[in-house]
Amino acid sequence: MIGVAFVCSAVVRFALVPETPTGTLDRLRRAFRARFAQLVTAQLALLDAGPDDMEKALADVREGTARLHETALLIQGRLEDGTSDETVARLVQRRIADAEVAAERLGLLLLTARSAERGHTLTLHLPGAPVPLADRLPVRDEATETLRRDLEALRLLVLRPSGMDSGTALAHVRNRLLGYREEENLPDAPDAVQDVFRGIGEAGRAVLGLRIAVDGPQDESEDTPATTRSREELDAEDIALAGGEDGDSENADRTGLRRPTTRAAVQVAVGSSLAIIGGEFLSSQRWYWAVLTCWIVFLNTSSTGEILVKGYRRLLGTVLGVVAGIGLAGLVGPHTWTAFALVLLFIFAMFYTAPLSYTLMSFFVTAMLGLLYTLLHTYSASVLVLRVEETALGAACGVVAAALVLPVHTDRRTNELLGTVLERLTDVTEAAVDQLSGGAAAELLDKARDLDQALADLSASTQPLTHPITPLRARRDTARYVVALLETCAYHARYLAATAELLPTHPSIAADPRLREAGRRIVHNIGVIGAHVSDGDEAGAGEIETGPSIASLLRPGTPGTPRYGRVTDRVLRHLQRLDEAVVGLARPLGVPIAAPAK
């Protein structure tokens, strides 16, 4: 039977539905394009939302932004295997990062255009954040109608497959959107609305760069001067990118029982022993169900809280699956082919929902077993009830073993990952500010990717703290707030890294040595928070520095001289928001904040 199953799986995997790293990466790129288009659709709804619809529209934009980021992370994990060489991988990685930053910035600019004050990035990352007061738009004037038209055009440009680029219509749309990168092409509108047009132009450039990186050179016969300039910038960046990552040493200094794999093996052994003993008391024939559950709750978990949540989800899915299995077994009865079709459907649903919801996967597995027993004429309600009992026993044994044998508490695990995120944030911010100040070039793309991955790990580890059934409501809100602030910091750091990467090739970006002093306070404050999280010693970790705004640190001394260019002004804005987010991060973590100097 094992041989037959292996042959069937091999035929499907390698012949009927072949799956290669290149094909997987291609599907992920299409998914990224679809997510991008969905986010633009949500942003268009935000533009048109009335006061009563703002909360839902903002929630859709927030969800679309998070999904786009998740897809970008999936692509980053597949680049090395799915591309021909390292140069192509770095180029695609850069274009994906550009598109993600441009899409998120466009949402923030739209929020600002709809609000009484400048929108805060935290609003796009914190579920349940207060909805800004919408006292601007929607107004049916010429500028806002043009804005609606161009947002729809951007969505179509994102979705349009590269093989359908023939003709002048798409080129005309692309040229119009890229034209907004030139000041003289901006429509007559308030500053906040003009900023949205600029954001559309940058998003159009990001789409063009992604198309060139993925699909190769594009038709240039219909290019306008603005489009030509964008292509030249992209070509210069490609050359610069064509011109070693350190191994993961997180656990290199851990040996013996401190090593995560050794600790997990001991915990699983103890939990399995308990499950075998308890399972034998429940059933001498089905005891392995308890052992299987005990094994499964330890997979891809790193703390006692994660194991508890996973065991709860498996038990809930099993209980619901038993109810469904009993009901379906009574309905299909002797209809063999109907039961067989439902078994196949549930197998498909089991694998389809596995990445989405562990509860749903457990539900379909259990419901499928009920139907399978019906096909084999061995169905009985007592067997399905026994499955619930064995599952509950296995989950309980896993939780007991995790809590009593070499436990890793959720707070400890999240603090470790939080420290890693802060280290990665320091690396990206310090390197980006140094490069923007005229320092040597650094591997900013790799640093930004490491930051994103560390933040994704932290978000996963906080699930026990943010789960809806947790009784600790205050801690749940704090965890959500901290993760949202870190996502805000990561967004601004990604923008700084993306801008710094443009420095050698972009004609409108010049190094400004004054930025180094502006970034010093931010890096210091991140280090203080990291030290506080690592050792928990408030007195030894230092205090958060506060003072004048980042922009005021670069104010020229000579009256009447221009302050700085538009790009430097944008960099300052992101530095200012990053500074505010870091100071805001200190408060829920209990890091002391120094009083501003007089």
C-alpha positions in Angstrom: 0.0 0.0 0.0 2.9 2.4 0.8 4.4 1.6 -2.7 1.1 2.3 -4.4 0.6 5.6 -2.5 4.2 6.6 -3.4 3.7 5.9 -7.1 0.4 7.7 -7.3 1.9 10.7 -5.5 5.0 10.7 -7.8 2.8 10.5 -10.9 0.7 13.5 -9.8 3.7 15.5 -8.5 6.1 15.0 -11.5 3.8 14.2 -14.4 0.2 15.4 -14.1 0.8 18.6 -12.1 4.6 19.2 -12.2 5.9 21.7 -9.6 9.2 23.4 -10.0 10.9 26.2 -8.0 10.6 28.5 -11.1 6.9 27.7 -11.5 6.2 28.3 -7.8 8.0 31.6 -7.9 6.0 32.6 -11.1 2.7 31.8 -9.3 3.8 33.9 -6.3 4.6 36.8 -8.6 1.2 36.6 -10.1 -0.3 36.5 -6.6 1.7 39.6 -5.7 0.3 41.4 -8.7 -3.2 40.3 -7.8 -2.7 41.5 -4.2 -1.3 44.8 -5.4 -4.4 45.3 -7.6 -6.7 44.4 -4.7 -4.9 46.9 -2.5 -5.4 49.6 -5.1 -9.1 48.7 -5.3 -9.4 49.1 -1.5 -7.6 52.4 -1.7 -10.0 53.6 -4.4 -12.9 52.6 -2.0 -11.2 54.6 0.7 -11.1 57.6 -1.5 -14.9 57.4 -2.2 -16.0 56.3 1.3 -18.4 58.5 3.2 -18.1 59.2 7.0 -20.1 56.0 7.8 -18.0 53.8 5.5 -14.5 55.1 6.5 -13.9 52.4 9.1 -14.6 49.5 6.8 -12.7 51.1 3.9 -9.7 51.6 6.2 -9.9 48.1 7.5 -9.9 46.8 3.9 -6.8 48.9 3.1 -5.1 47.6 6.3 -5.9 44.0 5.3 -4.7 44.5 1.7 -1.4 46.1 2.9 -0.8 43.1 5.3 -1.5 40.5 2.5 0.7 42.3 0.1 3.5 42.2 2.6 2.9 38.5 3.3 3.2 37.7 -0.4 6.4 39.7 -0.7 7.9 37.6 2.1 6.9 34.4 0.4 8.6 35.6 -2.8 11.8 36.5 -0.9 11.9 33.0 0.4 11.7 31.5 -3.1 14.1 33.8 -5.0 17.3 31.8 -4.6 15.7 28.5 -5.9 13.4 30.0 -8.5 15.7 32.4 -10.4 18.6 31.7 -12.7 21.3 33.5 -10.8 22.0 35.7 -7.8 21.9 38.9 -9.9 18.4 38.2 -11.1 17.3 37.3 -7.6 18.5 40.6 -6.2 16.9 42.5 -9.0 13.5 40.9 -8.5 13.9 41.3 -4.7 14.5 45.0 -5.2 11.6 45.5 -7.6 9.2 43.7 -5.2 10.4 45.9 -2.3 9.9 49.0 -4.5 6.4 48.0 -5.4 5.5 47.2 -1.8 6.8 50.5 -0.5 5.1 52.4 -3.3 1.7 50.7 -2.6 1.9 51.3 1.1 2.9 54.9 0.7 0.0 55.5 -1.8 -2.4 54.3 0.9 -0.9 56.7 3.5 -1.1 59.6 1.1 -4.8 58.8 0.3 -5.5 58.7 4.1 -3.8 62.1 4.4 -5.9 63.5 1.6 -9.1 62.3 3.3 -8.1 63.4 6.8 -8.0 66.7 8.7 -4.3 66.1 9.5 -1.5 64.1 8.0 -2.2 60.4 8.2 -0.1 58.3 10.6 1.4 55.1 9.3 0.4 53.3 12.5 -3.2 53.6 11.3 -2.4 51.2 8.5 -0.9 48.6 10.8 -3.0 48.6 14.0 -6.3 46.8 13.9 -9.0 48.9 15.5 -7.0 52.1 15.3 -9.1 55.3 15.5 -10.4 56.3 12.1 -9.1 59.8 11.2 -11.6 62.6 10.9 -12.6 62.7 7.2 -13.3 66.3 6.4 -11.8 66.3 2.9 -13.1 64.6 -0.2 -15.0 63.0 -1.8 -15.7 66.1 -3.9 -16.8 65.8 -7.5 -14.3 68.3 -8.9 -12.0 67.8 -11.9 -8.9 66.9 -9.8 -10.6 64.2 -7.7 -12.3 62.7 -10.8 -8.9 62.5 -12.4 -7.6 60.9 -9.3 -10.3 58.2 -9.4 -9.6 57.6 -13.0 -5.9 57.2 -12.5 -6.3 54.9 -9.5 -8.4 52.6 -11.7 -5.8 52.9 -14.5 -3.1 51.9 -12.0 -5.1 48.9 -11.0 -5.5 47.8 -14.7 -1.8 48.4 -15.3 -0.9 46.2 -12.4 -3.2 43.4 -13.6 -2.3 43.5 -17.3 -0.3 40.5 -18.3 3.0 41.3 -20.1 1.9 39.4 -23.2 -1.0 41.9 -23.7 1.1 45.0 -23.8 0.6 45.5 -27.6 -1.1 48.6 -28.7 -1.0 52.2 -27.7 -3.8 52.3 -25.0 -1.7 50.7 -22.3 1.4 52.8 -23.2 -0.8 55.9 -23.0 -2.0 55.0 -19.5 1.6 54.1 -18.4 3.0 57.4 -19.8 0.2 59.4 -18.0 0.9 57.8 -14.7 4.7 58.1 -14.9 4.2 61.8 -16.0 3.1 62.6 -12.4 6.7 62.2 -11.3 7.3 65.5 -13.1 6.1 68.6 -11.2 4.8 70.3 -14.3 2.4 67.5 -15.0 0.6 67.6 -11.6 -3.0 68.9 -11.8 -4.1 72.0 -10.0 -5.2 70.7 -6.7 -4.5 71.0 -2.9 -1.0 69.9 -1.8 -2.4 66.7 -0.2 -4.1 65.6 -3.4 -1.0 66.5 -5.5 0.9 64.2 -3.2 -1.5 61.4 -4.1 -0.7 62.0 -7.8 3.0 61.8 -7.0 2.4 58.5 -5.2 0.5 57.2 -8.2 3.5 58.2 -10.4 5.9 56.3 -8.0 3.6 53.3 -8.0 3.6 53.3 -11.8 7.4 53.4 -11.8 7.5 50.4 -9.5 5.1 48.5 -11.7 7.3 49.3 -14.7 10.4 48.2 -12.9 8.8 44.9 -11.8 7.7 44.2 -15.4 11.2 44.8 -16.7 12.8 42.6 -14.0 10.4 39.7 -14.5 9.5 39.8 -18.2 12.5 41.5 -19.7 12.8 44.6 -21.9 9.5 46.3 -22.8 8.3 48.1 -26.0 9.7 51.7 -25.9 8.2 53.1 -29.1 5.5 55.1 -27.4 7.6 56.4 -24.5 7.3 60.0 -23.4 10.3 61.9 -21.9 9.0 61.1 -18.4 8.8 57.4 -19.2 12.2 57.5 -20.8 13.7 59.1 -17.7 12.1 56.4 -15.5 13.5 53.7 -17.7 17.0 55.2 -17.6 16.8 55.3 -13.8 15.8 51.7 -13.7 18.6 50.7 -16.1 21.1 52.5 -13.9 19.8 50.7 -10.9 20.0 47.4 -12.7 23.7 48.0 -13.5 24.4 49.0 -9.9 22.7 45.8 -8.6 24.7 43.6 -11.0 28.0 45.2 -10.0 27.4 36.6 1.5 25.0 36.5 3.7 25.9 35.4 7.1 24.6 32.0 8.2 22.0 31.8 10.9 24.0 31.7 14.1 21.0 32.3 16.4 21.4 28.9 18.0 25.1 28.3 17.4 26.1 29.0 21.0 23.3 26.8 22.4 24.2 23.2 23.4 22.7 20.4 25.3 19.2 20.9 26.7 19.4 24.6 25.8 19.3 23.8 22.1 15.8 24.1 20.8 15.8 20.8 18.8 17.1 18.9 21.8 14.6 20.5 24.2 11.7 19.8 21.8 12.8 16.2 21.4 12.7 15.7 25.2 9.3 17.4 25.5 7.8 15.2 22.7 9.2 12.1 24.2 7.7 12.8 27.6 4.4 13.9 26.1 4.2 10.8 23.9 4.8 8.6 26.9 1.9 10.2 28.7 -0.3 9.9 25.5 0.5 6.2 25.1 -0.4 5.4 28.7 -3.6 7.5 28.7 -4.5 6.4 25.2 -4.3 2.7 26.2 -6.9 3.4 29.0 -9.3 4.9 26.5 -8.8 2.4 23.7 -6.2 -0.4 23.1 -6.7 -0.1 19.4 -6.9 3.7 18.8 -4.3 5.0 21.3 -2.1 6.2 18.4 -4.6 9.0 17.8 -3.5 10.6 21.1 0.2 10.1 20.3 -0.3 11.6 16.8 -2.0 14.7 18.3 0.8 15.1 20.8 3.4 15.1 18.0 1.5 17.5 15.8 1.0 20.2 18.4 4.8 20.4 18.7 5.3 21.0 15.0 6.3 24.6 14.1 5.9 25.8 17.6 8.5 27.3 19.9 6.7 28.2 23.2 4.2 26.8 25.6 1.6 29.4 24.5 1.9 28.4 20.9 1.5 24.7 21.8 -1.6 25.5 23.8 -3.2 27.5 21.0 -2.4 24.8 18.4 -3.8 22.1 20.7 -7.0 24.1 21.2 -7.4 24.6 17.5 -7.0 21.0 16.7 -9.5 20.0 19.4 -12.0 22.5 18.2 -11.6 21.4 14.6 -12.0 17.7 15.6 -15.2 18.3 17.7 -16.7 20.2 14.8 -15.6 17.5 12.3 -17.1 14.8 14.4 -20.5 16.6 14.4 -20.2 17.1 10.6 -19.1 13.4 10.1 -22.0 12.0 12.1 -24.4 14.2 10.2 -23.0 13.4 6.7 -22.8 9.7 7.5 -26.5 9.7 8.3 -27.3 11.6 5.1 -25.2 9.7 2.5 -26.0 6.3 4.1 -25.6 3.6 1.4 -24.8 6.1 -1.4 -21.2 4.9 -1.9 -20.3 7.2 -4.8 -21.6 10.3 -3.0 -19.6 9.4 0.0 -16.5 8.8 -2.2 -16.9 12.2 -3.9 -17.2 14.0 -0.5 -14.1 12.2 0.7 -12.2 13.6 -2.3 -13.7 17.0 -1.7 -12.6 17.0 1.9 -9.1 15.8 1.1 -8.8 18.8 -1.3 -10.2 21.2 1.4 -7.9 19.7 4.0 -4.8 20.6 2.0 -6.2 23.9 0.7 -7.0 25.2 4.2 -3.9 23.9 5.9 -1.9 27.2 5.4 -5.0 29.3 6.2 -6.5 27.8 9.3 -5.4 24.8 11.4 -8.9 24.5 12.8 -10.4 24.1 9.4 -7.8 21.6 8.4 -8.6 19.5 11.5 -12.3 19.8 10.7 -12.0 18.4 7.2 -9.7 15.6 8.3 -12.2 14.4 10.9 -15.2 14.8 8.7 -13.4 12.9 5.9 -12.6 10.1 8.4 -16.3 9.8 9.2 -17.2 9.4 5.5 -14.3 7.0 5.0 -15.5 4.8 7.7 -18.9 4.9 6.0 -17.3 3.7 2.8 -15.5 0.9 4.6 -18.7 -0.1 6.4 -17.0 0.4 9.8 -18.7 3.6 10.8 -19.9 4.1 14.3 -20.6 7.3 16.3 -18.6 5.9 19.2 -15.4 5.8 17.0 -15.7 9.5 16.2 -16.4 10.3 19.8 -13.3 8.3 20.7 -11.3 10.4 18.3 -12.4 13.5 20.2 -11.3 12.0 23.5 -8.0 10.8 22.1 -7.4 14.2 20.5 -8.1 16.0 23.8 -5.8 13.6 25.6 -3.0 14.1 23.1 -3.3 17.9 23.2 -3.4 17.9 27.0 -0.3 15.7 27.2 1.6 18.0 24.8 0.7 21.0 26.8 1.6 19.4 30.1 5.0 18.3 28.7 5.7 21.7 27.3 4.7 23.5 30.5 6.6 21.2 32.9 9.6 19.8 31.0 12.2 22.5 30.0 9.4 25.1 29.4 9.9 28.0 27.1 7.3 30.6 28.3 5.7 32.8 25.6 7.0 36.0 27.2 10.6 34.7 27.0 10.2 33.6 23.4 8.6 36.9 22.3 11.3 38.9 24.1 14.0 37.0 22.3 12.3 37.6 18.9 11.6 41.3 19.8 15.3 41.7 20.5 16.1 40.2 17.1 13.7 42.6 15.4 15.2 45.6 17.2 18.7 44.4 16.1 17.6 44.1 12.5 15.9 47.5 12.6 19.1 49.1 14.0 21.1 47.5 11.1 18.7 48.7 8.4 18.3 52.2 9.9 22.0 52.8 10.6 23.2 51.5 7.2 20.5 53.4 5.3 21.1 56.7 7.1 24.9 56.3 6.7 24.5 55.7 3.0 22.1 58.7 2.6 24.7 60.8 4.5 27.5 59.9 2.0 28.8 56.7 3.6 29.8 53.5 1.9 27.2 51.3 0.2 25.9 48.4 2.2 23.7 45.3 1.5 20.5 47.1 2.3 18.2 44.7 0.5 19.5 41.8 2.5 19.2 43.7 5.8 15.6 44.8 4.9 14.7 41.2 4.1 16.2 40.0 7.5 14.1 42.7 9.2 10.9 41.5 7.5 11.5 37.9 8.4 12.3 38.7 12.0 9.1 40.7 12.2 7.1 37.9 10.7 8.5 35.4 13.3 7.6 37.8 16.1 4.1 38.2 14.8 3.6 34.5 14.7 5.0 34.1 18.3 2.6 36.6 19.7 -0.5 34.7 18.5 -1.0 33.1 22.0 -1.0 36.7 23.4 -3.4 38.1 20.8 -5.8 35.1 20.5 -9.5 36.1 20.9 -10.0 33.7 23.8 -7.1 35.0 25.9 -8.4 36.3 29.2 -5.5 38.8 29.5 -7.1 41.6 27.5 -4.7 44.3 28.5 -1.7 42.2 27.4 -3.4 41.3 24.2 -3.9 45.0 23.3 -0.3 45.8 24.3 1.1 43.0 22.1 -1.0 44.2 19.1 0.1 47.7 19.6 3.8 46.8 19.9 3.7 44.7 16.7 1.8 47.4 14.9 4.4 50.0 15.9 7.2 47.6 14.8 5.5 47.2 11.4 5.3 51.0 11.2 9.0 51.2 12.0 9.8 48.5 9.4 7.8 50.4 6.7 9.8 53.6 7.3 13.1 51.7 7.4 12.2 49.9 4.1 11.6 53.3 2.5 14.9 54.7 3.8 16.7 51.5 2.5 15.0 51.8 -0.9 15.9 55.5 -1.2 19.5 54.8 -0.1 19.8 52.1 -2.8 18.9 54.7 -5.4 21.6 57.1 -4.3 24.3 56.1 -6.8 22.1 56.2 -9.8 19.2 58.6 -9.2 19.9 62.1 -10.5 17.6 63.9 -8.1 18.9 62.3 -4.9 22.1 63.5 -3.3 23.9 62.5 -0.1 23.3 64.9 2.8 25.8 64.6 5.7 23.4 66.3 8.1 21.2 63.2 8.0 23.8 61.3 10.0 23.1 63.4 13.1 19.4 63.2 12.5 19.6 59.4 12.5 21.9 59.1 15.5 19.1 59.6 18.0 16.9 57.0 16.4 19.6 54.4 16.4 20.4 55.2 20.1 16.8 54.9 21.1 16.4 51.5 19.4 19.5 50.3 21.2 18.1 51.5 24.5 14.9 49.6 23.9 16.8 46.5 22.8 18.9 46.5 25.9 15.9 46.9 28.1 14.1 44.0 26.4 17.2 41.8 26.7 18.1 42.3 30.4 15.0 43.9 31.8 17.1 46.4 33.8 15.6 49.8 33.3 18.4 51.6 35.1 21.2 49.9 33.2 19.6 50.2 29.8 19.5 54.0 29.7 16.8 56.4 28.7 15.0 57.3 25.5 16.3 60.6 24.1 13.8 63.2 23.1 14.3 66.7 21.6 13.6 68.8 18.6 12.0 67.3 15.5 14.2 65.6 13.0 13.4 68.2 10.4 14.6 71.0 12.7 18.0 69.4 13.0 18.6 70.1 9.3 17.3 73.6 9.3 19.7 75.9 7.4 21.4 78.6 9.3 21.3 81.2 6.5 17.8 82.9 6.1 16.3 82.6 2.7 18.3 79.6 1.6 16.3 76.5 0.5 16.0 73.9 3.1 16.3 70.7 1.0 15.0 69.1 -2.1 11.8 67.1 -2.3 13.5 63.7 -1.9 15.4 64.9 1.1 12.2 66.3 2.5 10.6 62.9 2.1 13.5 61.2 3.8 13.2 63.6 6.7 9.5 62.8 6.9 10.2 59.1 7.2 12.9 59.7 9.7 10.6 61.8 11.7 7.9 59.1 11.7 10.4 56.5 12.5 11.6 58.6 15.5 8.0 59.0 16.7 7.3 55.3 16.4 10.4 54.3 18.3 9.6 56.7 21.1 6.0 55.4 21.1 7.4 51.8 21.3 9.2 52.7 24.5 6.0 53.5 26.4 4.2 50.1 26.3 7.6 48.3 26.9 8.2 50.4 30.1 11.4 52.0 28.9 12.1 55.3 30.7 11.9 58.4 28.5 14.2 61.4 29.3 12.6 64.8 29.6 13.5 67.0 26.7 16.3 69.4 27.3 15.4 73.0 27.7 
